[in-house]
C-alpha cells in the first residue's frame, strides 16, 4: 500500500530539496544551546552527512 501522497505529489528538484535541508539545519542549530552535546548516534549521522556533502555528485 502506497503512502497518501504517492499518486498526487509533485516532485521537488535537488536545489529545492537542498534549500529545505539547509533551512531545517539552520533552525536546529539556532534551537540547540551551544553547550548542549548531541547524542553520539546523532553526531555520527551528522558527520556522515557532512562527508557525503563533500563527495562529488
C-alpha positions in Angstrom: 0.0 0.0 0.0 1.4 3.4 -1.0 1.5 6.5 1.2 -1.2 9.1 1.0 0.8 11.3 -1.4 2.1 8.6 -3.7 0.0 9.4 -6.8 -0.7 13.1 -6.5 2.6 14.5 -5.1 4.8 16.8 -7.1 8.5 16.0 -7.2 10.9 18.7 -6.0 14.2 19.3 -7.6 17.6 18.8 -6.0 18.1 22.5 -5.5 14.8 22.9 -3.6 15.5 19.9 -1.5 18.9 21.2 -0.6 17.4 24.6 0.4 14.9 22.9 2.6 17.5 20.8 4.3 19.7 23.9 4.9 16.8 25.8 6.4 16.0 22.9 8.7 19.6 22.6 9.8 19.9 26.3 10.5 16.8 26.2 12.7 18.1 23.2 14.6 21.4 25.0 15.2 19.6 28.0 16.5 17.4 26.0 18.8 20.2 23.9 20.3 22.2 25.6 23.0 25.9 25.9 22.2 26.8 23.9 25.3 24.4 21.1 24.6 26.2 17.9 23.5 24.4 15.8 20.8 23.8 12.1 21.4 26.7 10.0 20.0 24.5 8.4 17.3 23.1 11.8 16.1 26.6 13.2 16.0 27.8 10.2 13.9 24.9 10.7 11.5 25.7 14.4 11.1 29.3 13.6 10.4 28.2 11.1 7.7 26.1 13.8 6.1 29.0 16.3 6.1 31.2 13.6 4.5 28.5 12.9 1.8 28.2 16.7 1.1 31.9 16.8 0.3 31.7 13.9 -2.1 31.3 14.8 -5.8 27.7 14.2 -7.1 
